[in-house]
């Protein structure tokens, strides 16, 4: 879903559809059903990609990750274990994702357009972010100069999957929880109380909101560059369906919660590391 890696075999989509329509999606979907749902929508890769954010944890704390040597790589790989993150997501989704929303999203992403979207989203998500942003900004600039209506469709698409405000609040919460965990573990010393910390994190909201909007638009421009305008519109229409919005609201919440949880654990584990430590 938005963040994907490589084209999945058609067999995955077929298997998932069989699971959906034969089972009727009983209220308590079993783990195999949720796993199939993650695969056909590509949310499994979105979860795996959380591990790519581990490098930003020391920066939040004002620490150079290079100071810890290769021990940092080992620790971050342990904490951001993809199997564990997927298991956490499945635990949550088994209890929260409605049958109707589950089946609706599955039907769309199992379609031909859905699977082609999964393919490009996977590839886009796993590529170098700087390269993607540079090329995406170039494409956006071209659309602005040409007055291309496609630009508005991409903005509408980004709004449909969960606006900038929700992303901004989630990122602030991740920063807050990471700093509090690091402070409790003695990794950093906070000279302000939690309420003051929240106020400090909110000071740069305007700047962060613009950065998030710019990044999201450039990412969409690059990711969907080879899709014709009518398919961009079809995808946006699908994302604006109330059931699809229910799916995205939940999956975004799950992704951010797991990210915050892993950052908290990583911050706490940093207490046992020493600068220059290596293996």
N, C-alpha and C positions, 0 to 999 in steps of 0.2 A: 504494500500500500504506500505509495509515494516514495518509499525508500527500499529499493530492491537490488538484486544482484545479477543473476543469470536466468535465462529462459528455463522454465521448468517443463519437464516432459508432459505431453498431453495426458499421459496416464494418471498424473496426479489429479488433474481436473476431473477426469472421468471417475476415478475412485472416490473423490470427494462428493461428486454429485450422487453417486450410488449410496454413499453413507447418509447424505442429507435426505434424499427422497424415499429411501427404504425405511429409514428409522423414524421419519417424521419429526426429527429433532425433539426427542423427549426433553422435558423441562430441565433435567439434570444431565446435560450432555457428558458423555464419558471422555476420558483423556484422549482416546484415539480420534474421536470426532473433532475435538478442539485442535489437536495437532494437525489434522487434515485441513481444518479451516485456516490455521496459520500458514500452511504451505501454499494453499491455492490463492490466498490473498497477498502473500509475500510478507506478512507481518513477522514471520519467523526471522527474516533477514533484517528487518527493522530492529528487532530485539537484539540480534547478534551485533548490529552496528553500534549499540550502546558502548561496546568495548572500545570503539575508536575514540570515545570522549574521555577515556581515562587520562590521557596526557594533559588535559586541562585542569585536573585536580590540584597539582602542585602550584599552578599559576594562580588559582583562586586563593591559595594560602601564602603566596609570595615566596615560594620555594622553587628552586631550580631542580627539576627531576634528574638532570644529569649529575647532580651532586651525589646521588645514591648509587651510581654505577648500574650494572646489569641487574642488581637486586630489585630495582624499581620495575623493570620489565617483568620479572618473575612474579612480584607481588601483584601488579595490576592484572596479569593474566589469571592469577588465582581468584582474585576478587570479582573480575568481570568474566567469569566462566559462562560461556554461552549456554551450556546445558542447564546450569542452575537458573539462569535468567529466564529461559524458556519455561522451565518447570514452575517458576514463580508466576509467570504470566498465565499459564494454563490453570493453575490453582485459582487465580482471581477470576478468569473468564468463565470457568465452570459455574461460578456462583452469580455472575453478573450479566452475561450477555444473553439477551432474550432470543427465543427461538426465531421470532419473526425477523429480527435484525440480522441474525446469523445466516439464515437461509437467503435473505435478500442480497447481502453482500457476496455470499458464495456464488449465487447465480450470476451476478455481474462479472466477477473476476474469473469465473470459469468460462466465460464467453471468449470468442476470438479477440475482440477488442481488449477485454480484460487481461487476457494472457499476454498480449503484446505490450500492454501498459506495464504489467509486472516485469517483463523482460527489460524494458528500458529503465524502469525505476531501479531495478536491481543493479544494473550496470552503472547508472549514474551515482547511486549511493556509495558504491565501493571505489569510485575513482578519486583521484587527488582533488580535494575540495578547492584549492586555489585555482587549479586549471579550470574546473567547472565554473567557478565564480567569474573568472576573467572572461571566458567565452560567453557565459550567460549575460554578463553586463554588456558585452559588445552587441549581442543580439537584441537586448532591450533598447540600447541606444539606436539601433537601426529601426526598430519598430516605432520609437518616439519620433524620429526624423520623418518617417514615412506616414505617420498618423495611422498606423496599422491597428485595426479594431481587434486583432488577435491579442494585443496587450491587455485590453480590458477583460477578455475572456480568461487570461492567465491570472489576473488579479481576482476575478470572481472565483476561479478554481481554488486559489490559495485561501480565500475567505471561507469557502465551503468546508475545507478540511479542518478548520479550527483557527480562528483569527489570531492576529499578532498579540492581542491583549492577553489571551489565555496562555500563549507561549511565553510571554514576558513574565507573567506571574509565576509560571512553573519554573522558569530559569532562576528567578529570584528566590523561590523556595528551595531549590537545589543548592544555591550558593549559601543560603542561610543554614540549612541543615548540615552542609559540609563544614562550614566554619564552626558551628556549635560542637559538632562531633570532634573536630580537630582540637578545639579548645578544651573539651572535657578530657581528651586523651593526653593533653600537655604538649601537643605538637606546635600549637601557636598560643600566644597570650592575647586574649581580647581585653581591651581596656574600657569597653562599653558593655552595657547590659543588652539582653536580647531585643528589647523594644527599640533601643537606640541603633542596634545593628540593622534591624528592618528598615529604619528610617534612612540610614546611610545607603543601603542597597537600592532604595527607591529614588535616590537623588538623581541618578542618571537614566531614569525611565524614558525620557524623551529621546535621548541619544540611542538607547538600546532599541526602542520601538522602530526608529528609522532604519537602524542596522538590520533588524530582523526582517522588515518589509523589503529592503533592498536585496538581502540575501535570498529570501524566499522567491522573489520575482525572477532573479537571475537564475536560480536553480531550476525553476519551472521552465523558463525560456530555453535553457540548455537541454533539460531532460526530454522535453516533448518537441524538440526542434524538427523532427522528421515526420510528425503527425500533421495531417491536413487540418485546416480550420474546422471542418465539420466534425471531425473526431474529437478535437479539443472541446467543442461545444457539447457534444454528446457525453463526454466524460464529466464535464462540469455539471450538466443537467443531472447525471446519475449521482454525483456527489451531493447535490442539493436535496435529494430525496430525504424525507424525514428519517426513514429507517437507516439510510447510509450515514446520515449525520449522527444518529444514535451510536452506530458502530464506531465512527471516528472519534467521537467524544470519549467513549470508553477506552478505545485502544490508545489514544493520546494520553489519557490519564494513567493507564497501566504502564506505558512506556516511561513517562516522567516519574512515576512512583518507583519503578525499578531502578531508574537512573539515580534518583535521590538516595535510595536505599544502598546502592552499591558505592556511591560516593561517601556516604556516612561510614560504611565499613572500611573503605580504603583509607579515609582520614584517620580512623582509629588505629588501623594497622600500621600506619606510618610512624607511630610512637615507638615501635620496636626497631626502626631502621636508623642507621647512622650515616651521616654524610661520608661519601667515599666508599661505602660498603660495597663489596663485590663478591662474586662467587666464581 
